[in-house]
Amino acid sequence: MSYSNPVFLPLAFGQHDFGAGGEAFTFRGPSGKQGTLIDIEINATEVFSATSAEGKIELGSSAGAATYADFGLGTTADAATARASDTSGDIVSSGLPADTDIHVTYTAPTGGTPTGIAYVEVMVEWF
C-alpha cells in the first residue's frame, strides 16, 4: 500500500438511537497503516432533536475527544443523509495515526424529549 494506492475501508457501525443515550467504542486500522478520514455519514431513520444541545459524533485520540472529527447532527430529518464533509470544521484533522486506537463517541441530544436514530458509517483510506 502507498499514498498513490490507498485502501478505502468504510466502517459501518450500524444503527444507534441517539435519543436514548450516547455510546463510546474504538477502532484501529490495519497494522502499520496510517489513515485519512474521508467522511462520516449518517442515514437518519428518526428526526434528530436539538432543544438544548445537538447530538454529535466525535473521533479522537481518547474517549470524548474531537481530535479528528466533531460532527454535529443538528435537527437532521427522518430519511435524510448528513455528512461531516458538508460542514466546514466537522472534520478537525483527517490524519489518523498508525497502530493507534481511534475513539468514537456518540453524544445524545439534550433538552425536551431527545430523539434521533441513524445508521453511522465512517470512511477511511489506509496507506
C-alpha positions in Angstrom: 0.0 0.0 0.0 1.2 3.5 -0.7 -0.1 7.1 -0.9 -0.9 6.5 -4.6 -2.8 3.3 -3.9 -4.7 3.6 -0.6 -7.2 1.0 0.6 -10.7 2.5 1.1 -12.3 1.0 4.1 -15.9 2.1 5.1 -16.6 1.2 8.8 -20.3 0.6 9.2 -21.3 0.9 12.9 -25.0 0.0 12.4 -28.0 1.8 13.8 -27.8 3.9 17.0 -30.6 5.5 19.0 -29.0 8.9 19.9 -32.2 9.9 21.7 -31.7 7.0 24.2 -28.2 8.0 25.1 -24.6 8.1 24.0 -22.1 5.3 23.3 -18.3 5.0 23.1 -16.1 2.5 21.4 -12.8 2.2 19.4 -11.5 1.0 16.1 -8.0 0.6 14.7 -6.7 0.4 11.2 -4.7 -2.3 9.5 -1.4 -3.0 11.3 1.3 -0.4 10.3 -1.0 1.7 8.2 -1.9 5.4 8.6 -5.3 6.6 7.7 -7.0 9.6 6.1 -10.5 10.3 7.4 -12.6 10.9 4.3 -16.0 11.4 5.8 -18.6 10.4 8.4 -22.1 9.8 7.1 -25.4 9.2 8.9 -28.7 7.9 7.4 -31.4 9.0 9.8 -34.4 6.8 10.5 -35.9 9.3 13.0 -35.7 13.1 13.2 -33.0 14.4 15.5 -33.9 16.9 18.2 -31.6 19.7 19.5 -33.7 21.5 22.1 -30.7 22.4 24.3 -27.8 20.8 22.5 -27.4 18.8 19.4 -26.3 15.2 19.3 -22.8 14.6 17.8 -20.2 12.1 16.7 -16.6 12.7 17.8 -13.5 10.8 16.7 -10.5 11.4 18.9 -7.3 10.1 20.4 -9.2 9.5 23.7 -12.9 9.0 24.6 -14.9 12.2 24.3 -12.1 14.0 22.4 -12.7 15.6 19.0 -9.1 15.3 17.7 -10.2 14.1 14.3 -13.9 14.9 14.0 -16.6 16.8 15.8 -19.7 16.1 13.7 -22.8 17.9 15.0 -26.1 16.2 13.9 -28.4 19.2 14.4 -32.0 18.6 13.5 -31.4 16.1 10.8 -34.8 15.0 9.3 -36.1 11.4 9.2 -34.9 9.7 6.0 -32.2 12.3 5.5 -28.4 11.8 5.0 -25.9 14.1 6.6 -22.1 14.1 6.1 -19.4 15.6 8.2 -17.7 16.8 4.9 -20.7 19.1 4.2 -19.9 21.4 7.1 -16.5 23.2 7.4 -14.8 22.3 10.7 -16.6 19.0 11.3 -13.5 17.1 10.2 -11.0 18.6 12.5 -7.9 16.7 11.3 -8.1 14.0 8.6 -4.8 12.3 9.5 -5.2 9.1 11.6 -2.1 7.6 13.1 -0.9 4.0 12.5 -1.3 1.4 15.2 -3.5 3.6 17.4 -7.0 3.2 18.8 -9.3 5.8 17.4 -12.1 6.6 19.9 -15.6 7.1 18.6 -18.0 8.9 20.9 -21.7 9.3 20.3 -23.3 12.1 22.3 -27.1 12.3 22.8 -29.0 15.5 22.1 -30.3 17.2 25.2 -33.4 19.1 26.3 -37.1 18.4 25.7 -37.6 14.8 24.6 -34.3 13.7 22.9 -34.8 11.9 19.6 -32.7 10.8 16.7 -31.9 7.3 15.3 -29.4 6.8 12.5 -27.1 4.4 10.8 -23.5 5.6 11.1 -20.6 5.0 8.6 -17.0 6.3 8.8 -15.0 6.3 5.6 -11.2 6.0 5.9 -8.4 5.4 3.4 -5.5 3.5 4.8 -1.9 3.6 3.3 
